[in-house]
Amino acid sequence: MKIDTLIFSGGGTKCLSFYGSLKYLFEHNIINDKLENINKIICVSGGLLYILPLLLVNVGLLSNVSVAY
């Protein structure tokens, strides 16, 4: 399966469950840890507030941001 777009919906604190989904995708090499095969990341509401910063820190695009979770 080739994934080239990530879509994160809203939903308040439920959006934190998206991080577990991403972790699974990384651990099983479905997407690589630098998101090289991802063309688009679409975030709405809580997906933007919770997941996008964590995702960008994970791949090193926001290196000067500290995240505690």
N, C-alpha and C positions, 0 to 999 in steps of 0.2 A: 504494500500500500504506500503510495506517495502522497505526503501531506505537504501542501505549499501555502496554505492559508490557516491562520489560527483566529478563531472568533470567540470572544468572551462576552457573555451577556451580563446584564445587571442582576441584582438580587441581594444587595447588601452584604452581610457577612458570609452568606452562602458562597460568595465568590471565592473565598479562601479555599474551597474544595477544588477549584480549578488548579491550584498549585500542586495538589496531589496528582491530578491528572497529567500535568506537565512533567512531574517527576517520573511517572510511569513511562511516558513517551521517551524521555531522556535515557532512563535506565535500560529500556529494551531496544535502544537504537532505532526507534521509529522516526525520531527527529534528532539531529545532532546537537550537541551542547552549545554551538555557536550560531545556531539557526540559519546555517548557510543555504538550506533548501527552502526556507520560508520566504515567500514573496510579499505577503501581506499579514498584518496583525490588526484585527478589527476589535475594538473594545467599546463597550457601552456602559455607562454608569459605574457600578461597583467593579466591573471588570477593568475599567480604566484606573480606578483609584487603588485597587488592591493588587492586581496581577501584573499590569504593565510595568510598574517600577521594579517589582521582584524579578520579573523576567529579564529586564534590561540590566539589572545588577548581576544576575546570574551569568549572562553572556559577556559581561565586562563593558557594556556601553555606558553605564553610569558608575564609574569606578570610585567617584568621590562621595558616594551616598552610602550611609550605613543603614542596614535594615536589621531589626531585631524581631524574631518570630519564634 
